[in-house]
Amino acid sequence: MRTKDLLAATATGLWRWDNVSGEVTLDAETARLLGLPAEPTELSEAAMRSRLHPADFAEITGIVNLSVTESSVAEARLRVMDSSGRVLRTVRTRSRAFLRSDTDHTDYELVGTVQEIFETQPGTVSPHAPATGDWRRSREAFLLDAGRALAEAHSTAEVLRVAAGLSMPGFSPDGLAVFGIEGDRISVIGHHGHRQGDLAPFVDMPLDTDYPAAEVVRTGRAVYLPTPEDYRRRYPATWPLAAAFHRESWAFLPLVSAGRTVGAWMAAFGTPVAFTPDERSVLTTVARMLAQALARAGDQESRRELTDGLQRSMMPTVHPDIPGMTVAARYVPTGGGLEVGGDWYDMITLPSGRFALVIGDVQGHDVRAAGLMGQLRIALRAYASEGHHPDAVLSRASRFLSGINDTEFGGEDPRFATCLYIEVDPATGLLDIARAGHPDPTIRMADGTVLVRPTAGGLPLGIVPDTDYPTTRLVLEPGETMLVCTDGLIETGGHDLESGWARLRRVIETYGAADGEAADVVAPTLEDAAGLEKLADALVQAVHGPPSYHTTGPFMDRREDDIAMLLLCREGGSCGVGTGGTAAHRPVRRTVLTVKQAEPERIAEARHQVRDVLHDWSDEDQVDSAVLMVSEMVTNVLMHTDGDALLVAEITGEKGSRRIRVDVADSSDELPHRRTPGELASSGRGLVLMELLAGAWGVDPRGDGKSTWFELYEDAAGGAEPSLADLSAPTAAPTAAPSAGPSAGPPSGPLPEPAA
């Protein structure tokens, strides 16, 4: 026997409920049990709810949620009701939820069976006598369900949609309308159960119209019309319009919020309703909840419109027509609270023909922060337009903000602001950067490698009036893309700076790569504005979109923040996406860093830069060797000369057979010489390390000093590792010419930290 025949023989129906779309599919037997024609059909969730007792529907919702969580079978008894509110029969349903996503437990399909339960009622002998519902229990369950649904609605459209789907216990309206007030007129702002255009005569009416909704708004008292005769007698002028809908009863109730009538709600019934005290109580309670929900949604929409308009007016438009460069920008307000804050970005045309990119964040997330942001942005524009250098622009801005704190707020609750000011030369890609407590810029190289560029900086603006802001000079090479952002892009989702950058790095490096391939396999381009805009969208999506729900950080209780972001791409390559082309056209990976005598702590930044440049190097031992040699070379410059160290690291060649060359230049013309350290000596092994670990190395005299360099070859990895005894053994002194040969690998044991 087929399954279909077996189900028909046992009077068992089948149904499917899609939790996402809300569509319910019934076979013929289930449709019959629910009081519908005995044929397969599809219903909306609201229509399905109207066929069931409200108390039972609220109960089965909890049972299904538990079943989804526990992956068990949900079983419940349901009372089926007709359109007049009478209970037709009691059925039993057994169902199971099938998840369509391993991560989203709200995306499932419920599949189950339905059978009728024959119960003998007290005082009867017929097993088919209808069951009667408990009115009080039904009312309470309905009101709880309606209150929850209205509380979760966040817009006027959602509130009206929820109101249209309410199925009242024992009497369900088949026509609903919500009227709003605009000045001295009343109009329909939402309706259900009417065709488009049916309510055209009621769209705009004066308040003195002889219409029930207008009277409710004028007086603040409900109007109940149990019969068409009552309607015709009380409102003869508008009765011909209402008669066309063929309804039997009407209830018009005021929508009152904070003691003020904000509109009216109409519930029209296709069957006669007596409007008993219990029924009026339910309608009044629903009207109060509906009024509160509409008022709350209206306030949120007005506030959102106001704050979005304010923020848009403060955010400039970037100029996409810069010769040789492309710019993209984003501002995303935080999801909670007042959606206006102190984050901003700006693009300023300078008198020199260059332009400046500015990004900053005023402390706080309130109207005061937004006001200070606007004033500070105008001040920065003024100072920049006068032709000041980046350091002078930030110094003046700090003095300006400090003055506002002292004069306008009397020194109470002073606010500071972080800022990054970048002067850009479009012709050469030269970047002059001044930083005031802001996150460093990030560069995506032409081959897809992402590096955070350390820059010199000072205190945030407004803390100390006279603060110096040193300037760092970088070059944006053709095909490279620079990202500057506020900390909201990094830390949103409970991340700190380290984990937040790791999340963004994955997005930037893999953007444009084919599935399952590295970013250097394909070569999409970002040289046009559309490509850069897509990258900006991908970064926002990684922080605020569905992927962010699965990459939360360790500080989930941290308050979210606004996001401001600027992307600058210099044309001439693939703008940091892919490598593509032949080896002759493969872009060079290069990083440059200056370590000054007064900043020995930046030796650690030099080690991080080299490790980041070698992020995809095939041999980790060679990476450790390069980091160790760079640390020794930079430390020797700071210890044995009076000048600064200039580090240049460059990778060329095909992956698997690449070469890295690292140069450390200084202003001293004294060549290094070999020393013979004892076992307990803390220095003197630098050249020994170079000879043992480098594939090639040397010292090149220059007119203004010298350059010490070494090279490592990716295809020469795997040589024998030197022992610690080898490191202390005397060897011949090097010359200025390189000592060629493959790397012998790093010493065993942990890498020694250099003395700074």
Secondary structure, 3 states (H helix, E strand, C coil): CCHHHHHHHCCEEEEEEECCCCCEEECHHHHHHCCCCCCCEEECHHHHHHCECHHHHHHHHHHHHHHHHHCCCEEEEEEEECCCCCEEEEEEEEEEEEECCCCCCCCEEEEEEEEEECCCCCCCCCCCCCCCCCHHHHHHHHHHHHHHHHHCCCCHHHHHHHHHCCCCCCCCCCEEEEEEEECCEEEEEEEECCCCCCCHHHCCEECCCCCHHHHHHHHCCCEEECCHHHHHHHCCCCHHHHHCCCCCEEEEEEEEECCEEEEEEEEEECCCCCCCHHHHHHHHHHHHHHHHHHHHHHHHHHHHHHHHHHHHHHCCCCCCCCCCEEEEEEEECCCCCCCCCCEEEEEEECCCCCEEEEEEEECCCCHHHHHHHHHHHHHHHHHHHCCCCHHHHHHHHHHHHHHHHHHCCCCCCCCCEEEEEEEEECCCCEEEEEEEECCCCEEECCCCCEEECCCCEECCECCCCCCCCCEEEEECCCCCEEEEECHHHHHCCCCCHHHHHHHHHHHHHHCCCCCCCCCCCCCCCCCCHHHHHHHHHHHHHHHHCHHHHHCCCCCCCCCCCCEEEEEEEECCCCCCCCCCCCHHHCCCEEEEEEECCCCHHHHHHHHHHHHHHCCCCCCHHHHHHHHHHHHHHHHHHHHHCCCCEEEEEEEECCCCCCEEEEEEEECCCCCCCCCCCCCCCCCCCHHHHHHHHCCEEEEEEECCEEEEEEEEEHHHCCCCCCCHHHHHCCCCCCCCCCCCCCCCCCCCCCCCCCCC
